[in-house]
Each structure stands twice: as structure tokens, then as C-alpha cells.
Amino acid sequence: MARLPLRPDTHFFSSPIHAQKQPFLSVYTITTRFFPQHHYHNPLKSRVKCSASGTERARESKKKLPKNSIEKLPPQVPNPDSDSEVLSAETGSEQNWPPWKNIPERYKLIGATSLAFVICNMDKVNLSIAIIPMSHQFGWSSSVAGLVQSSFFWGYALSQLPGGWLSKIFGGRKVLEIGVFTWSFATALVPLLAGFMPGLIFSRILVGIGEGVSPSAATDLIARHDDTCWGTLKGSGLCFWRIEFGKCFGVWLLLAPPIIQSYNWESVFYLFGLLGVGWFVGFQFLNDEEVSYRGDGTTTSHNKPEKATREELGNSLKEIPWKSFFQSSAVWAMIYTHFCGSWGHYTCLSWLPTYFSEALNLNLRDAAWVSILPPLASIFVTSLASQFADYLISNGVETTTVRKICQTIAFIAPAICMTLSSVDIGLPPWEIAGILTAGLALSSFALSGLYCTHQDISPEYASILLGITNTVGAVPGIIGVALTGFLLDSTHSWTMSLFAPSIFFYLTGTVVWLAFASSKPQKFIKNDDDS
């Protein structure tokens, strides 16, 4: 049997390597170094199989060596970019389970967060499809159906700002976990509580609360891993990360009718409730610590949220110039414009499938097909709008002018298309659907209009300004969706209940935006009398 000589000058200790002849095997991870440290920084990792007898001889040989002949290696800081892994002691072949074990942590985090929002968007809109068979089964009027659909936005509107505060105190990871579990569990409860109206409304409020805290939680989670994740999500990557949610929303509208027709409407709630709970369980296995190794050998860990006492949180809120915000005409323009845009968006999101089914006499499958056209077309329009805005700004057009142009397109286009759809000029159903699709898709120009203005006027307080306008923008989900059902019962007219209010807000929002909107940077200063 061949042997490897043990020489202190190599610092290499081994034993017979003909393991196949030995009945008992043990595995050692041995670090070798053939060059001085200043010439060779990454020690060679050798994995040597040794028999039981060979292991004893290696240990005895090591004991006989002078102590000073074995130089202790200084602790090395792991290199995150290295593909090599330090192999721990194990018996048998190396384990690679689960399959995602070796995927970089940042991709696991981004993938898990993205999947959470895919489920979020699906749970948000599943009722807009299921409400049709549910109304038939329980004999709901349009007013009752509108009340059920609007209850989601009660929790959604009330939980957005608290979601940011909770993420600051407890960390985005914990808030996101609880948010996903809350809305998933509440989604699964819908079929059980459908016959009991207070319970059904309460379950939808819980879905809204869970989804309302999640955007702030996800933002905080990514921010705490900024050195590894934020670079992956920068620029266009972050934009398409959000657009993918729209794609998945469209796919879900396609999947819902076959599931309902093959099984029943209850199955869609059980399916996605179970999917969310499964996400919650799987997320527990995601590493809670993301360590960044810096060039100086120090490490930073982002797994522990910043601890903030109630007093510190209260002081931080007091430092925000709330009064100065509401003294700005540009801020009020953003608030009202956000309200107007949300009215058209949320009412159409909730009622278009029913409109296509009842007013245009499309079956459930065709109504779902038509309903996915606006979000899918918005993907193309969003890319076009961003390039259009960048082109104007790069050619010297003032930013305020660009924002006004884009937001005007976002409001005037759907107003015109809704007007054409509501007038009885003998258009076939598919042409009406095409006109509405074009108008709602062009409303995506708001992403280069209103939604850029928060950052334009105050990068420091952009997130707070967005929280203010977004909270007000959730109110139409509460009022508008329910009011549409009430007007539909009262007037029996889709024009008066769905289109006329949206057209009104689109036009008045355009006037206010053109008159008062501004993208010029503003300094919001806290006054002594601010509270």
C-alpha cells in the first residue's frame, strides 16, 4: 500500500488513500499551505478519505512532530465570490439537498419576495372573478357585491402607513411573514364565511391588512440587504420586477375561470390560501442573516432589525414636517390626482369582469380573457412611456412639463375611451373591449407622471409623500367600488355607475394637475408649531 510521507515542511498530513481496501472510512477536511501567506491567500482545500487505521497513524505522527514545526494558520475571512466551499466532516457522498442550497442568498431573497407579491396580486383580484358565481349562488345584488369587494380596501388603506412603522421597529422580514400568513389564512376562510356576511367582510378586511403592510415590509427587507440585493434590483431591474406582478395578475385571470368551471368558486380561495401558507413555511428556511464581508476583513450583519423604542419612533415622526407638506399646492395636486387615478383603476379592476359578463354577454372564460388585456397592454405602454419621458428630458424639456404631459395622457386617454364605450353607437362587444383596453393601458403613463413627482420635489421625503398620496388613493377602493354597485342597482346603467364617475375624476384630475403640479425641488422645513 502506497503511503504519503509526513513532512513538517509541507504542512500536509494524510494517511493511506486506498480507501476501497479498508472497511471503515472517515473523512477529513485538511487545509494545506505550500507558500507563505503573503504569496498565497486562499488556502487549498483538500478532501482526503482515510481508513480508520490510517487515521490513527496520522494522529500519532502529528503528536511526534515538534510543536514549533506546525505553524498555525491565522483565521481567514471567507470570500463570498469564491466558488470553493469548506467541506465539513461527513460520511459518504456529499449532500446537495435541498436543490436550492447553493443558490446565492440574494437570489433566494429576491425570488421569495417576488413570489410573495405574485400571490399578493392574485389574492387581491381573485374575488373580481369569483364574485360572479358567488352573487348567483347567494342572490347578492350589485350593492352587496360592491360592499364585499370594497371591504378589502378598508384594511388595505388603514394598514399602509402602520406597515412602515412596524417594519422599522420589528424588521421587514417579520412583518412580511406575518402579512403573507394573515392574508393567506383569511383568503382560505372566504368559502367558509361566504354565507355569513359580517364574517365574509371581516375576512376580506384581514386580506387587505395583510397585503397593505407587505409593500413597506418588502422595501425594508431589501434595504437591510442593500449591499447584496439592492444592486440586483437597481434601475430597470426594479421596474421589471414590478411589471412581472402585472403579468402574473393576467395569468391568474386566465386560470381562475377553468378552475371555477372544473371545480367550484371555493377552490380558488383554498388554492391560493394554501399557496400563501406554503410560502410562509418555506420562508422560515431562508437564511435570516446576510453577512457582507468587506475588504478590511470586518463583517456586517443585516439580520437584526434596528431596535426603536416607542419614544424614538415618536420623535422620528415629530421630526417630519407634516404641516409644511400640506402647505404646498404641488402636494395637494398629487393627492387629488392620485385619488382620481385610483378611482378609475380600482373600480375597473373590481367591476370590469362583471361588466364584460353581463353588459357584453360574454361567458366567464371570455370575460376573463378580455379582462387580462388591459394589464398585459400596460406592460408595453409602461416601457414606451418611460422612454418617451426620458427622451423629452434629455432634449431639454423641463421635468415639470414632461410630468404634466405624461399624466394628461394617462387621464385623457381612458376618459375618451370610456366615453366611446358608454355611448350606444352599435359597436360589437370585442370592439368595445378593445377600446377600453387601449384607454386603460394608456393610463400607465402615470408611472412617468404622478408617480415620479414625489422623488422630483423631495428625494428626502419621497417615501413619506408617496405614503400620504397612496393612503388617500386607497379611499376610492372603499367608496368607489361600493358606490358603483349601489348606482348599478339604482340606475341599471353601466354608463352612470361605472364610466361616468371615472370620466368625471379623470377630467377634474387633469385640470388640477395642469394647474398646480410641479416637479421643482422643494424644501420642506419643520416649523416650531408642527406637531
ROVOPA-518613 format. One record per residue (C-alpha): x, y, z; residue in one letter. Coordinates in steps of 0.05 Angstrom, whole numbers, padded with zeros to 5 digits, always signed. Layout:
N
XYZA...
***
This chain:
531
+00000+00000+00000M+00028+00067-00021A+00038+00118+00034R+00046+00193+00033L+00106+00216+00074P+00092+00263+00131L+00139+00322+00129R+00131+00385+00171P+00156+00430+00116D+00095+00416+00073T+00045+00421+00129H+00008+00365+00095F-00018+00307+00138F-00051+00248+00105S-00060+00174+00110S-00066+00116+00061P-00113+00137+00007I-00132+00068-00018H-00198+00073+00018A-00230+00018-00021Q-00189-00034+00016K-00210-00011+00085Q-00275-00030+00119P-00283+00035+00158F-00275+00104+00128L-00272+00173+00158S-00268+00238+00121V-00223+00296+00139Y-00220+00366+00112T-00147+00385+00112I-00121+00455+00099T-00054+00457+00065T-00009+00515+00051R+00052+00508+00006F+00070+00581+00003F+00078+00637+00053P+00015+00675+00069Q+00036+00738+00033H+00044+00699-00032H-00018+00655-00026Y-00081+00680+00007H-00130+00625-00008N-00110+00560+00026P-00121+00498-00016L-00178+00457+00010K-00164+00382+00003S-00214+00328+00018R-00179+00263+00036V-00211+00197+00053K-00174+00158+00106C-00183+00089+00135S-00192+00080+00209A-00121+00053+00218S-00092+00107+00174G-00127+00159+00216T-00093+00134+00279E-00024+00134+00246R-00035+00206+00223A-00053+00227+00293R+00008+00192+00323E+00054+00224+00272S+00025+00292+00286K+00038+00283+00361K+00112+00266+00349K+00125+00329+00310L+00156+00389+00347P+00104+00440+00366K+00141+00497+00333N+00143+00460+00267S+00070+00467+00255I+00051+00538+00241E-00018+00555+00260K-00056+00587+00204L-00089+00654+00220P-00165+00656+00213P-00185+00672+00143Q-00245+00714+00123V-00288+00675+00075P-00290+00703+00005N-00363+00708-00017P-00342+00709-00090D-00304+00643-00086S-00337+00581-00113D-00300+00536-00064S-00335+00511-00002E-00305+00487+00063V-00327+00415+00068L-00349+00394+00137S-00337+00324+00165A-00387+00276+00136E-00395+00203+00119T-00409+00181+00048G-00422+00225-00011S-00432+00300-00006E-00504+00322+00005Q-00534+00374-00042N-00604+00376-00014W-00646+00418-00019P-00633+00435-00092P-00631+00510-00078W-00578+00501-00024K-00522+00532-00065N-00562+00589-00096I-00534+00656-00073P-00573+00685-00015E-00592+00749-00052R-00628+00710-00106Y-00665+00668-00055K-00688+00732-00021L-00709+00767-00085I-00744+00705-00110G-00782+00694-00045A-00803+00767-00042T-00825+00767-00114S-00866+00704-00104L-00899+00736-00043A-00923+00793-00086F-00946+00747-00142V-00991+00713-00090I-01010+00782-00064C-01035+00806-00131N-01072+00741-00144M-01107+00743-00077D-01124+00816-00088K-01163+00804-00152V-01190+00733-00145N-01255+00759-00118L-01268+00801-00180S-01276+00736-00219I-01308+00694-00164A-01358+00748-00147I-01399+00729-00209I-01417+00657-00188P-01419+00678-00114M-01472+00730-00130S-01513+00679-00167H-01508+00628-00112Q-01524+00674-00054F-01571+00720-00091G-01530+00783-00079W-01550+00848-00110S-01498+00893-00142S-01497+00936-00079S-01480+00876-00036V-01427+00852-00086A-01396+00921-00085G-01395+00922-00009L-01360+00855-00008V-01308+00876-00058Q-01295+00943-00025S-01283+00912+00043S-01214+00892+00021F-01194+00964+00013F-01216+00981+00084W-01158+00942+00112G-01112+00959+00054Y-01120+01034+00065A-01112+01032+00140L-01050+00988+00143S-01002+01021+00094Q-00972+01073+00140L-00973+01027+00201P-00937+00976+00159G-00878+01023+00151G-00875+01037+00225W-00878+00963+00243L-00824+00947+00194S-00779+00999+00226K-00790+00970+00295I-00791+00895+00282F-00757+00890+00214G-00787+00879+00146G-00776+00803+00146R-00820+00791+00206K-00875+00839+00182V-00874+00807+00113L-00881+00737+00142E-00940+00757+00185I-00971+00796+00128G-00968+00737+00079V-00995+00688+00131F-01051+00736+00150T-01077+00748+00080W-01069+00675+00060S-01105+00648+00122F-01161+00700+00112A-01166+00681+00038T-01177+00608+00056A-01232+00629+00104L-01274+00663+00050V-01312+00600+00027P-01327+00582+00099L-01354+00651+00116L-01388+00668+00049A-01457+00653+00077G-01445+00698+00137F-01437+00770+00113M-01402+00801+00174P-01352+00744+00175G-01340+00749+00100L-01328+00824+00104I-01281+00814+00164F-01241+00762+00126S-01233+00809+00066R-01211+00865+00114I-01157+00817+00140L-01134+00804+00069V-01128+00879+00059G-01089+00888+00124I-01040+00833+00106G-01028+00860+00037E-01026+00932+00060G-00966+00922+00106V-00928+00880+00056S-00901+00933+00007P-00867+00972+00064S-00842+00907+00094A-00811+00883+00029A-00778+00951+00018T-00748+00948+00088D-00726+00876+00078L-00689+00893+00013I-00660+00956+00044A-00629+00916+00101R-00594+00874+00049H-00575+00933+00006D-00504+00911-00008D-00526+00845-00038T-00597+00853-00062C-00606+00926-00079W-00553+00923-00134G-00593+00867-00166T-00657+00908-00163L-00628+00974-00186K-00653+01012-00246G-00692+00975-00298S-00688+00911-00258G-00732+00941-00204L-00780+00967-00257C-00788+00898-00290F-00792+00866-00221W-00856+00905-00211R-00881+00893-00282I-00876+00818-00272E-00930+00824-00220F-00977+00851-00273G-00961+00792-00318K-00978+00743-00263C-01042+00780-00249F-01062+00769-00322G-01044+00696-00320V-01086+00687-00257W-01147+00717-00291L-01138+00664-00345L-01131+00607-00294L-01190+00626-00250A-01248+00611-00297P-01224+00540-00315P-01214+00524-00242I-01282+00551-00224I-01316+00515-00281Q-01280+00449-00267S-01289+00450-00192Y-01324+00509-00159N-01311+00580-00138W-01289+00558-00069E-01229+00523-00099S-01193+00587-00120V-01193+00613-00048F-01169+00547-00019Y-01115+00541-00072L-01084+00608-00061F-01094+00608+00013G-01055+00543+00015L-01002+00571-00031L-00991+00631+00015G-00986+00587+00077V-00936+00544+00039G-00895+00606+00024W-00896+00624+00098F-00870+00555+00117V-00816+00555+00063G-00793+00625+00081F-00774+00601+00150Q-00718+00560+00119F-00688+00621+00085L-00626+00644+00120N-00643+00700+00167D-00574+00730+00164E-00539+00762+00105E-00466+00775+00121V-00425+00822+00080S-00350+00814+00080Y-00313+00879+00069R-00244+00890+00044G-00217+00906+00114D-00237+00838+00140G-00295+00864+00181T-00365+00836+00175T-00433+00867+00178T-00497+00831+00191S-00565+00853+00169H-00608+00801+00202N-00625+00841+00264K-00672+00899+00254P-00657+00966+00284E-00688+00969+00352K-00730+01031+00361A-00767+01047+00424T-00835+01079+00424R-00804+01144+00445E-00753+01142+00389E-00807+01126+00338L-00850+01183+00364G-00791+01231+00360N-00776+01209+00289S-00848+01223+00269L-00846+01291+00302K-00785+01310+00260E-00825+01302+00196I-00851+01370+00170P-00923+01349+00164W-00951+01420+00164K-00902+01441+00110S-00926+01384+00066F-00997+01407+00067F-00979+01480+00054Q-00952+01460-00014S-01000+01465-00073S-00959+01413-00110A-00970+01363-00055V-01045+01375-00057W-01044+01366-00132A-01010+01299-00123M-01061+01278-00070I-01122+01294-00112Y-01091+01266-00176T-01075+01201-00140H-01146+01198-00115F-01174+01208-00185C-01129+01157-00217G-01145+01105-00164S-01219+01115-00174W-01215+01092-00246G-01165+01038-00232H-01199+01005-00172Y-01270+01008-00199T-01249+00978-00265C-01206+00926-00230L-01266+00903-00189S-01323+00911-00239W-01297+00900-00309L-01304+00824-00307P-01377+00832-00286T-01387+00886-00339Y-01360+00841-00394F-01403+00783-00369S-01469+00820-00360E-01466+00880-00407A-01429+00848-00464L-01459+00778-00453N-01392+00743-00451L-01385+00677-00414N-01339+00672-00354L-01279+00647-00394R-01286+00701-00447D-01296+00755-00395A-01231+00733-00362A-01195+00734-00429W-01218+00805-00442V-01202+00827-00371S-01128+00809-00377I-01118+00853-00439L-01110+00920-00401P-01056+00895-00353P-01019+00859-00409L-01022+00920-00455A-00998+00963-00397S-00931+00926-00398I-00917+00953-00467F-00944+01022-00452V-00902+01028-00388T-00838+01016-00427S-00860+01065-00481L-00878+01118-00430A-00812+01115-00394S-00772+01121-00458Q-00816+01178-00481F-00806+01216-00416A-00731+01204-00416D-00726+01228-00488Y-00762+01293-00473L-00720+01307-00411I-00655+01291-00447S-00674+01340-00502N-00682+01398-00453G-00756+01396-00437V-00769+01417-00366E-00785+01360-00319T-00850+01392-00296T-00873+01397-00368T-00857+01324-00380V-00895+01302-00318R-00955+01343-00339K-00955+01314-00409I-00950+01242-00385C-01003+01249-00332Q-01050+01284-00381T-01044+01225-00429I-01057+01178-00370A-01123+01213-00355F-01150+01238-00421I-01139+01172-00458A-01183+01129-00413P-01235+01185-00407A-01243+01187-00483I-01244+01111-00489C-01296+01104-00433M-01339+01156-00467T-01337+01118-00533L-01353+01053-00497S-01412+01082-00459S-01445+01113-00520V-01491+01066-00557D-01464+01070-00628I-01474+00998-00645G-01403+00973-00633L-01395+00897-00624P-01371+00872-00556P-01300+00857-00578W-01290+00927-00606E-01315+00957-00541I-01267+00913-00504A-01210+00936-00549G-01227+01009-00537I-01228+01000-00462L-01163+00961-00465T-01128+01018-00503A-01153+01071-00454G-01135+01033-00391L-01067+01014-00419A-01050+01086-00435L-01066+01104-00362S-00998+01072-00347S-00967+01137-00370F-00980+01158-00297A-00917+01119-00278L-00877+01172-00315S-00922+01228-00289G-00952+01228-00219L-00910+01171-00191Y-00844+01205-00208C-00863+01272-00178T-00853+01250-00106H-00780+01238-00120Q-00774+01301-00162D-00797+01351-00110I-00764+01319-00048S-00719+01258-00051P-00711+01262+00024E-00786+01255+00038Y-00806+01218-00025A-00828+01155+00012S-00869+01194+00062I-00902+01235+00007L-00918+01171-00030L-00947+01141+00034G-00992+01202+00041I-01018+01202-00030T-01023+01126-00032N-01065+01125+00031T-01113+01176+00001V-01110+01137-00064G-01137+01075-00029A-01201+01111-00009V-01233+01102-00078P-01227+01027-00067G-01271+01035-00006I-01321+01086-00033I-01317+01078-00108G-01324+01002-00112V-01384+01001-00065A-01416+01063-00097L-01411+01031-00166T-01454+00972-00142G-01504+01019-00108F-01511+01061-00171L-01518+00999-00214L-01577+00976-00172D-01608+01045-00174S-01598+01064-00247T-01588+00996-00280H-01538+01032-00324S-01464+01015-00330W-01452+01083-00360T-01478+01120-00299M-01450+01072-00247S-01381+01054-00275L-01360+01101-00330F-01389+01169-00313A-01356+01176-00244P-01289+01154-00272S-01294+01203-00330I-01310+01259-00281F-01249+01245-00238F-01204+01236-00298Y-01224+01305-00326L-01222+01343-00260T-01156+01309-00242G-01126+01333-00307T-01147+01405-00294V-01118+01404-00223V-01054+01371-00246W-01042+01421-00303L-01057+01480-00257A-01018+01462-00194F-00969+01404-00206A-00895+01418-00203S-00831+01377-00204S-00786+01432-00179K-00748+01412-00116P-00780+01438-00053Q-00751+01446+00016K-00799+01423+00069F-00778+01455+00134I-00805+01436+00202K-00834+01495+00239N-00837+01501+00314D-00913+01494+00314D-00910+01429+00274D-00935+01370+00314S
***
